[in-house]
Amino acid sequence: MTPVLQLAIDLINRPSVTPEDAGCQQLMIARLQRCGFEVTELNFNEGSSAAPKLVRNFWAVRGSDGPILCFAGHTDVVPTGDLSHWQSDPFAAEIRNGMLYGRGAADMKGSLAAMVVAVEEFVAAHPNHTGRIAFLITSDEEGPAVNGTVKVVEWLRQQGIVPDWCIVGEPSSSERCGDTVKNGRRGSLGAQLTVYGKQGHVAYPQLADNPIHRAMPALAALSQEVWDNGNAFFPATSLQISNIGGGTGATNVIPGELSVTFNLRFSTEQTAETLQQRIVALLDSHQLNYRLDWNLSGLPFLTAPGELLDAVAASIKSATGIVTQLSTAGGTSDGRFIAQLGGQVIELGPVNATIHQVDECTSVEELEQLPAIYRGVLQRLLA
């Protein structure tokens, strides 16, 4: 069994459902320390209960000066759901028909294993490499993401540490490992809209004020608004209404309030502030009595072609023969926090077809190619 496959199995077999780590990070730390890494554990309590859950994070670095190439990722995984729907135990990795099955195989314990093995091999070949190699690992990516990477990034900012290049091991690929690299992500701005009216009897609408009726034209306008046309790297900004609630459950009562949840995924063509201003202006134009509560969960980021992307593309081509494509599609990742430090950030990992699904899996052949891809980037930037 290859080193990367064995380490991936060892990680998968640890039930690290967010925010639990289940010993994954200690396994990684022990191997990195043997390679000469200095490790700082940065753990935080999650929640205010009598027994808060501990979120584990660590920053590891090898080298004392020069540019930093950082590998970033998370040891936590999403819940399994009904175990009876799985063909095998999600926390007992199993190989079937050339695929490695288990929760986290693709998202993202396979990437973590490949990163560690790549670094071990690179350090063995280049013990006196230039620059610095770093790891930023959290157990709070799949959950609230408030005590994980975002706090480590704040600690790095306080220390004056800025990774020049960062590879996040998110499953970026579409059909084959390496066919797609994420060089940016859209921002995410959520909103909870409450429209106020006056409750009353449906037979006496003149004595009531129906917030559903009042809000419908405004909601239609929100859904049809053209926010921008995107750019060379991003699609147009999109607003989606995800939930609408109103009424008492009775058929003869006009409700007094309407609740609407919507989200905007926005590009670098916009800022959260300009979007908020435009939405408030639109709602005001419909003369609604309303309240808006905002949730900005991520800013957009973009890494333009340059040193990191050149090294990544060349490494993928050398290891797999694939000419990779750039993409900014998909949801948010912890890359949004790391990018705020100012370095170049990309996402590169396995095929994402089964992430968060029953019988999550990744190709054994492609997993065994991944260390060579990561090692190739190291060689091009730090050898």
N, C-alpha and C positions, 0 to 999 in steps of 0.2 A: 504494500500500500504506500502511495506517495506521501511525503510529509504534509502537503497541503490538504489532501483528502483525510488523513488521520486527524489533523488539527480541526478541520471543519466538523468532523464527526464528534470529536471531544467537546466542541462548543455547542453543537446542536443538542447533545445529550444533557445539557444543563438547562433546566426549565426556567429561563430568565424572562418570564412574562413581565412587561413593564410595570413598575420601575425596578423590579428585581434583577439582579445581576447573576445570582446563583454561582458565583465563583469564576465566571468567564474572564473578568478583568484580571484576577490574580493569576490565572493561567497565562494570559498574554504578558502581564508584567514580569513574571518569572523568566519568560523566554527573552524578553527585551533586555532585562537586566544582564542576562548572560552575554548579550551582544554589546554591552557597554553603555546602555541607556541609563540616564538619571531620571527617576520617576517621581512625580509629585501627585499624590492622591488628593483630589478636591471633591469631598463628599458633602452633601447637603441633605437636610431633612425635608421631606415633602409632607405637607399637611400640618394641621394644628391639633390633632387628636392626641390622646394620652400615649398612643403608640404610633408615632409618625413613621412613615416608610423612608428608608435611606436611599437617596439617589447617589450612585457611585460614578465618579468621573476620574480620569487621570490624564495628565500631560506628561509625556516622556520625550526626552531629547538626547541625541547623540551628537557630540561635537560642541565646540565652544564659541565659534564665530562663523561668519559667512552667511550666505543665503539659506533659508529654511525651506525644505520640502516636507510638508506635513501630510500624513495619512489620517483621515478622520472617519469616524463611524460610530455605530451604536451596538451594544451587546443585548439590549432589550428587544423583545419580539411581541407581536400582538397575540391576544388570547387565541386558543385553538378552536373554540366553539365545541360543538357536540363531538366527542371523541369517537362515537360510533360511526361517524361519517368518514373517518380516516381509514385508509387501507392498512396502515401500520401506526404504531405509537409515534406521535409527532415529536416526542423527546427521546426517541430511541432510533437514531438515524439508520436508514436502511437503503441499500443499493438495489435497484431493480431495473433491468433493461437499460443499463447505462446511465440511469438517473439517480441522484442522491436525494432521498426524501427525508423531510423533517422540517419542523417549524424553524425558520431562519436560514434554511439552505440557500435561498436567494436573497433574503432581506434580513440581515446581511452578514451572517456568520461565515458564509463562503468567502466573501470579500475580506473579512477580517483575517481569516486564515491565510489567504493569499498575500495580504499585506505583510504579515509577520514573516512568512516563509521567504518572500521576496527580499525583505530587509536582511534576514539571516544570511541568505545567499550572497547578497551584494556586499555586506560587511565582511564576510569571509574572503571575498575576492578583492575588496578595496578597504582594508582596515584603516587606511589613512585618507579616506575620501575627503574631498573639499566640502565646505559648507556644513549644514546640520540636517539631520533627519529627525522628524518629530512624529508623535502620535497624539491625537486628541480623541479620546474615547469616552462615551457617555452611556448611561443606562436609562436615559429619559428622552428618547427621541419619539417613540411611538405613543407616549402619553402626553401630559400637559406641556412638556418641553419648557418648563420654567426653572428647573434646577439642574439642567444638564449643560449642553454646549453653550447656551446663552450666558451662563454664569462663568464657565471656563473662559469664554471670550472676554468677559469683563475683567477677569483676573489677568489674562494675557495683556489687555490694554493697560492695566495698572502696572504691570511689570515692564512695559515698553516692548513687548514681544509681538512682532508682526510676521506671520508666515508669508514668505514670498510667493510660494506655490502651494496649493492644497488640492489633494485628490480625496473626494468623499466617495466611499465605496458603495453608494446606493446602486441598486440594480437598474442601470441606465439602458441596457441593450434591448432590442426589439425581437430579433429572431436568432441572432448569433452573438455570443459574447464579443463585444468590441465594435459592433456595427453602428452603435450610436453612443455619442458622448454628450452629456448635458453641459453646456457652457453657460448656463444661466437659468433662472427661474422667474416666473411672474410673481408679483406681490399679491398678497391676499388681504382684502379689506372686507370684513363682515359687518353687518348692521342688524339691529333689532329695532324695527319700526312699530310703534304703537299709535294707532289712530283712534282718537276719542270722539264719541258721539253721545247720544242720550238714549238710554234703554226705554222701551215702550212696547205697547201692544201692536201687533201687525195690522190690526183692524183700524188703528188710529195713528197712521204714520205722521199726521200733522202735529202730533204731540211728542214725537220722538225725533231722533236724528241718527239715521243709519250710517255708521262708519264704513260699512262694506260698500254701500253705494257711493259714498263720497270718495273712497280710496280707489275704486276701480279705474277711473281715468288716469289717475296719477301712476298707478302700478303699470298700466298699459304703456304710459309714456316712458317710465323707467326701463321697461323691458325692450322698448323699441329705440331707445337713445343710441346714437353712434358716438361712442366716447373718443375713439381715435381709429386710425387705420393700421396700427402696429408699425413695425419697421422691418429692417432686413433680418433681424434675429427673433422678433416676437410677433405673435398674431395680435389682432385687435383686442383691446380690452373688452371683457365680457362680464355682464351682470346677469346673475341667475337668482330667481326667487325660489327658495327651497322649502319654505313652510308658510302656511297661512292658517290662522285660527281665529274663530270668533263665534259668539253665540253661547247660549246657556244649555243647549241640547234640546230645548223645547221648540216646537214648530211655530208657536204663536208669539214669540218674543223677539223684538228687534234688539240686537246686542248693543251694549254701551261702549264696547271697545273691539278693535280688530288688531291682531298681532301678525306681523309679517317679518320673516327672516330672509335676508338676501345677502349675496356675496359677490364681490367683484374680484376677478383675477386680472391684474393690470400690469402693463409693460413699463419699460423705462420712458415711454412717451408721457407718462402721467406721474403725479405725486398723490399720496393719500389725501393731502390737504386740498388739492384742486378738485379731486373727485368728490370729497365731502361738500365743498362749496357748491358744486354743480347740482348735487342731489338735493341739498337744502333749498337752493333756488327753484328747482323743479317742483318740489313739494309745496313750497310757499306759493308758487304760481297757481296751485289748485286750491288754495285757501283752506288747507287742512289744519285741524287742531291735532297736533301730533307730538311725539317724543322720539328721539333717535339715540340709540346707544351703540357706539362704535367698538369694533374689535379689530385692531390692526395686528395680524399674526405674522406678517412677513413683508419685507420690502423686496422689490425686484432687484436682481443683480445680473450682471453680464460680464463674462470674461471674453474679451475680443481675441482674435487670433494673435499669437505671439509665442514666447518661449515655451510656456507650458503646453499649449495645444499642439505646437509643432512637435514637441517631444512625445506627447501622447499618441498623436497620429502616426508618427514614425515607428513607435514601439508596437502599436497594434498591427501595423502592416508587416513588420518584421516577424512577429510572433504568430500571426494568424493568416496573413495574406489579405486581410480585409482593409478596404479603404473606408474609414469611419466617416460618419455623418454627424454634424452638429445639430443639436436640438435644445429648445427651451420649453418644451411641452411638459405637461404633467403637473403634479401638485408641488407643495413646498418641501424643503428638506433643511437639515441643519446648515447647509451651505449658505443659507440666507443670513445666518448669524456670523459665520466666519468671514464672509465677504465684506462685512462692515468694517473689518480691520484694514482693508485696503489692498490685500493681495489678490492674486489670480486664483480662482476657485473653479474646479470642474467636478463632475460626477462620472465615475467610470466603474461599472460592475456588471454582474451577470444579466441574463435575460429576465425581464420582469413579468413574464406571462402568468406566473402562479403566485405572486406575492400576495399575502394576506388571505390566501385561499386554503381550502381543504386540500391535503396532499401537495403542499408546497414542495417544489423540487428544483434542482438545477442539474445541468449536464455534467457528468464526471469529467468527460474529455475537456470541456470548456473550462471547468474549474481548475483543471491541471494546467491549462494554458495561462490562467490569470496571473500567477506569480511572475511569469516571464514578461508579461505586459508591464506590470508594476516595476519589475527589476530593470526593464529597458528604459523607463522614464528616469529612474535613479541614475543609471549609467550615463544618460544623455545630459543630465543637469548637474550631477555631483561627482562623476568619476574623474 
